[in-house]
Amino acid sequence: MGRTFSFEYAGRKLSIWPIPVDEGWELWVIEGEKRLECGGKISVDEAVIAAREGYDSILIAADQLKARVLARLAVKS
């Protein structure tokens, strides 16, 4: 397994995994080993351009996805 971005909400251990797909990565919200939802895709081209500008597009997208998931879970509580 490559990079993961872990977080918790109400005792639930969640993480975001960039899963390799053709020409990029899909960002999946994971609980345990179960995929809960796909939160978007980062293309290789997008990642390369961002890296040239000093940004980590996967980290940025993972942080944005985490914020959306936490906001949605907070509304449901």
C-alpha positions in Angstrom: 0.0 0.0 0.0 1.2 3.5 -0.8 0.2 6.8 0.9 -2.8 7.0 3.2 -4.3 9.9 5.0 -6.0 8.8 8.3 -8.6 10.6 10.4 -11.3 9.8 12.9 -14.9 10.8 13.4 -17.0 9.8 16.4 -14.7 6.8 17.1 -14.7 5.7 13.5 -11.2 5.2 12.0 -11.3 6.4 8.4 -8.7 7.0 5.8 -8.2 8.2 2.3 -6.3 6.0 -0.1 -5.1 7.1 -3.5 -5.7 4.0 -5.6 -3.8 3.7 -8.9 -6.0 3.7 -12.0 -5.3 4.3 -15.7 -3.5 7.6 -16.0 -3.8 8.6 -12.3 -5.3 7.9 -8.9 -8.8 7.7 -7.5 -9.2 9.0 -3.9 -11.2 6.5 -1.8 -12.6 7.0 1.7 -11.9 3.7 3.5 -13.1 2.3 6.8 -11.0 -0.7 7.7 -10.6 -2.4 4.4 -14.0 -1.4 3.0 -14.2 1.3 0.3 -17.0 3.7 1.3 -16.9 6.3 -1.5 -14.7 7.6 -4.4 -14.0 11.2 -3.8 -12.4 12.1 -7.1 -9.5 11.4 -9.4 -6.1 13.0 -9.9 -4.5 12.6 -13.3 -0.8 12.0 -13.7 -0.6 15.2 -15.8 -2.3 17.2 -13.0 0.1 15.7 -10.4 3.1 16.5 -12.5 2.1 20.1 -13.2 1.3 20.6 -9.5 4.7 19.1 -8.5 6.5 21.4 -10.9 4.8 24.3 -9.1 5.7 23.0 -5.7 2.3 21.5 -4.8 1.2 18.0 -3.8 -2.1 17.6 -5.7 -2.9 14.3 -4.0 -2.4 15.7 -0.5 -4.5 18.8 -1.4 -7.3 16.7 -2.8 -7.2 14.3 0.2 -7.5 17.2 2.6 -10.4 18.6 0.6 -12.1 15.2 0.6 -11.5 14.8 4.3 -13.2 18.2 5.0 -16.2 17.2 2.9 -16.6 13.8 4.6 -16.3 15.3 8.1 -18.8 18.1 7.2 -21.3 15.5 5.9 -20.9 13.2 8.9 -21.3 16.2 11.3 -24.6 17.1 9.6 -25.9 13.5 9.9 -25.1 13.4 13.7 
